[in-house]
Structures are given as structure tokens and as C-alpha cells.
């Protein structure tokens, strides 16, 4: 297929995944900040940091204004990762490759775009419904992709973009927890800590999954283990990396190209399969996640290069 | 001006509907205006949802608009259509022979039928094409011939569109919308189908591939990009014929051949259905500032390694000054009188005509010879004095750029307005495909309707809408 079309599909996948993530990140942050002992904004501050959009923010990054940050992350078109930017770009990409996506996929994104202004207005009164709506769009989009797209290059590229973005997002979301400073040392493992992890699990719809996977009670070790190493958990780094390799394998079979992206993806996978949560905790969760983010980012560049984006 | 002929009620606005509308009229009696309005809203929702939009230039607010769709169909009898299509085939064949001649031995000029300067000084004439033979000698592969009607048996050609006529996606979408909205009504009529247009288009494109392309020709649709007003149609067509939609920078030239950049590496391209104007397709041969085209495309074309659809230079055939000679052109090449008459046309380049036009401006329609989309025209009877006087200055300054025609009472068709059903003027644009194996026309075409009461301008860029066009076979002639 056309390289430009491949690029558009890849970014369409990434942007919808990113919009969904931003909605979940903010959802988690709002829940963090509702917990007792919270100063009412450290959750939002950590979400802001985790999203990595500080460079685009015009306000004071040290003393964040809650409403300004929310507006910035949801509705500011100068922020390339804001939900409005993601939806606009995904729809533009889908429109420019109308031939490569099904009617259902385009309609999902087009309707989201048409309905955005009204949802934005309503969000002033009820931000939770807005966030839920964004997640609903992402689900509708995923459904359209899964149910209607031919299993060929357009499908693979859209999925590949989503998988790369999702790996990036999970790593960032885990990092939020790292960024949230507990009021005092002795709270680690205490009820606040517990409540924060629960909020995080809920935001990725993994609370029940956790109960199934781990018989013991909630612990930070287990949550990190699940989100990094358990490939049955669809948002885990392991699951994302597995999917990235599967998709690149399909394309390799079709195009005969075997390049830097294939090699880097395999390396990323072996980094996850050859270690475990104990090693990561010893090494430092934040350090591990930062490295993963850098590697994943490089993989994205290599994909663009390999397929002549 | 006398009352216009009505497609449904005929000349006198009588009690009985014309033959093609008998079934429809019976159906209409049982349906309330309220119900019609509901269906109309449903139709608009479908169009908005699927992104069937077009952009209007110099209108930043409405970056994308939906084209207004009227749910009352325009119905033509099978007999009327068969007569029309004979005339269309004759005309399009003549246009292709004319183009081949103009860029070849120029017999028609030697015979003194066309003045030399009308060709040579015409901005639509591409001298570069004189040394190039399009594969299979087909030039205007896709023509949109605008037809107007003034009476039961009076059809005229208003304009020939031989460059890149648009609107065919609306013809297909309108039918699909009608099938969704009125399944029972559709069932009651034997409507000739239009759904095979994309297949016919693809067949035509493949048939005109260069002879040396070998095996399975690769066709693409070339668009200026998503900001173009007709982008929806470009993507629609590429999608429905199952080929790639490319922009200029997706292509490159190597060894006088065109390739597209794909995830599999370079792929050779044999046929380009371009929706980019001549001026922009190759900055090395035409406008050097074009960012939309492919540098070197014309060199590949001259080498016979790629087919461009429509061929560059076909604009000369839809120039409105040339149009005025179409009866002679048809006669010259086919040896027969034109089956479809022209509208009487005054060439303002000729002194007598100019004088007549200037004296009668308030009654005439004046058009730019190379204009399209309803831009740069004056409709005398509906213009203010100031507009007419303003136009007069342009006309005196550059008379050769204009032609004038009497204001025709275009036929009307019942149309759903805010005040219920009311007559609105319509025209008809059938799409005619010419490949190496002959001409094919999908029955009907696009009916455009001027939604403003009394208006004669049907262009979508000027507030016109569209209607589904039915060619029906199961009706009694006459009535």
C-alpha cells in the first residue's frame, strides 16, 4: 500500500489510543485528588507530568491551576496530545485515507468530530461523562476496526500504531503512581497507597482482572507485575510488545522487508521476557519505565523509516 | 418569461402528472409533508455522518458542507433517455475526434470551420500536446454533458465538461440514500440501475492502459489532497473502483516511468485518473509553481508509458466559445447533424454579437468562456442594475473572454422547500465514459437543482442541490 496511507493509518491508531489514554489518565488523577490527605492537585500534577506535554503548556508548570490544566489536556489545540487534537488528527488521517478504511471506521471518527463541540460544552458541568464518552468513542473505533477491516496492511498499520501508543501509555500511567508523592514515608503500603493503586486499576478497567490473577490482596508489586509482565492483561507492556512483534511478522511475510524495526521489536520483547518484577523493583521502577519509553519511541522511528513514511 | 415546463406536471401545471411520474404521484398523495420532512432530515443525517461533504472556496467558516439533497426524484422515461443517450454518444465521439484533430493535423481549421486564433490564442489550448498521442487515441475519457430542458421534447446541451467533471459520487450516493429512505417507493418502479458506474469506470481505465504496460495495468486516482473541494468524490471513486488514491508526492518518475511509493517499495503505475487540473499536473511542463503535480509526468506520458485520464488539453473542448461551434464540429466529424442542439450563443469576440449583447444585457446570461462552477457569470434577469453595469465594464474591456445566451426557462421539478413542495429549476449532468472499446453511459446522471425560488444557477458552489435521477421503463408514454 501507499507509504503515506500507511503513515496515516499508523497515526490514526496512535491518536485514538492516546485520546483514550488521556481520558483515563485524567480520570485516575481526579480520583487520586479526591483521596483524603491529598492536597487536591498532586494527582493532576502527576498526570500532567506523565503525559509529557509540559513543553506546550503556556502557564506556570510549578503551580498548576486545576482548570487550566484540564482545559489544556482536553481542549487545547496547541497541545498536540490533547483530546481535541487527537480526535481532529485521527479524523483528518482517516479522511485522507478514506480508501484504506471501512465506512464504519470513518463514520466512528467523523461522528466523534461532529459531536465534539456539544460534548465539550457539557463537560463544563460533568467532566466524568465527557471522559466516559471519549472512552466510548475509542471502543467504538476499536470495534469498527476489529469487525470490519480486512486483515491486510491497513489493519496491521492501524493496530501497530495503537500497540506502540498503548505500550507508551501504560508505561506512563505506571509512572504516574511513581510521581504521586505520598504525604509521609509510613503511608507506603497503607490505606492511601492502597486507594491510589485501586484508582489506577479502575482507570484501566483492571480491578477485576487483578482479583483473578492475584489471590492475595492489593500490592504495588503485583500491580506493577500485572501491568508489565502479564501478557493476558491487554494493556500490559508484555501484551503490547507481543502484538507489535506479531504485526511486524505479518508485514514481514507480506513485504519480505526485515529491518531495524523487526530487530528492535524483538529486543524489546526479550527485555521483558528475560527479567521479572523483583529485578525491576531492585533496579528501580522509574528507571525501568524510562528506558522502556525510550526504546519504544525509537522503535516508532524505525517503523517510519522502514516503511518509508 | 413564460412559465417553465415542469418535469412532473408538464406545460400547463395540469391536473394529471406526466407519464414517468404517474406512480410517484400516487405515492405522494398518501404521504404527509411532515413525513417528507422527517425523511429529509434522515437523509441529511446520513450524508453528514458519512462525510459526504464538499468545501466551498473563499468561505472559511464552513470548511466542509454537505451538498443539499432533495428527496423528490427527477424522473425520466426510458424512451426520453434512449433518445438523449444517442445524442450524447454522438457528441462525445465528435469531441474526441475534434481533440485528436486539433492536436494532430488540424483538418477542421484547414477546412475553415474554426478560426485559427480561437484555437491558438485560447488558454485552454495546450501546444505541448501536439507531439503527444494519448494511448488508443482517447482524449476525453470522462465527459459530463450538462443538459437542460425547456419543453416536452426540447433538450439542449448547455455546457460540455471535458476536463475533470465532478458530481458522479452524488449520483451514486443519492440513489443509495433514496433506497434507504424509500424502499417501498423504489420497489414500485423499474428504475434502471446506476450502481455499476465504478465498475464501468474501472473497465474503461484498464482499457486505455498503454499497450506496453504488460499484464495487469495498475490504475490510480490522483487528488490534489484533502483540502480540495471535491476530495470526498476522489476518495469515493478510488474506494469504489478499488485502487489507490494518490497525491503528487506519492509518485515519482524513474526511467520515463511513473512509480508510487508503497510499503512494498516502488510500484509501477500505468493509468492515472487525475483530478488535478492541467496547470498543476507537471511543474516541468505547465505551472512551475505547482506543488500538487508530479515533475516529469508529461515526459513519461510522451514516451507512451502512462495514460493520463482525461488527457491534458481537453479543456479546449469545453471552452464556451468552442461550444458555440459544436453543431459544426459534430457535423464535420460525424457527417451528420447534431442530435442534441446547442443553446443559441452569441460570441462576444464578434463585433455584431457584442453590440447585441451589450444592448440586451438584462435579458441574457453571460459567461466566461473558460469559467466553470458558476463563477464569473451574469444572469441578467435576476441581477441588479449595479451588477449589470459592473459586468458591462468587464465585457467591454475583454469581450473575447465572454459568450452570452438567452435566459432559458429551465424545466422545473417539484422540490421539498420550507413551505412544502414547490417547483425549482433543474438541469441534468450525465457522465459519459469513452474507453478503447467504445462509449458507455450509466442511465440518468446527476440532477442539480437551484434551491432558491426562481434561481437558474444550479452549481453546488452557488447554493444548488442534487436529486436522485430515475430512468424508468414501466410507464405509459405521453399524458
Interface residues (C-beta under 8 A of the other chain):
Chain A: X1 X2 X3 X4 X5 X6 X92 X95 X96 X97 X98 X99 X103 X106 X107 X110 X111 X114 X153 X251 X254 X255 X257 X307 X308
Chain B: X48 X49 X50 X51 X225 X226 X231 X232 X235 X236 X238 X239 X243 X244 X245 X246 X247 X249 X250 X260 X261 X262 X263 X264 X265
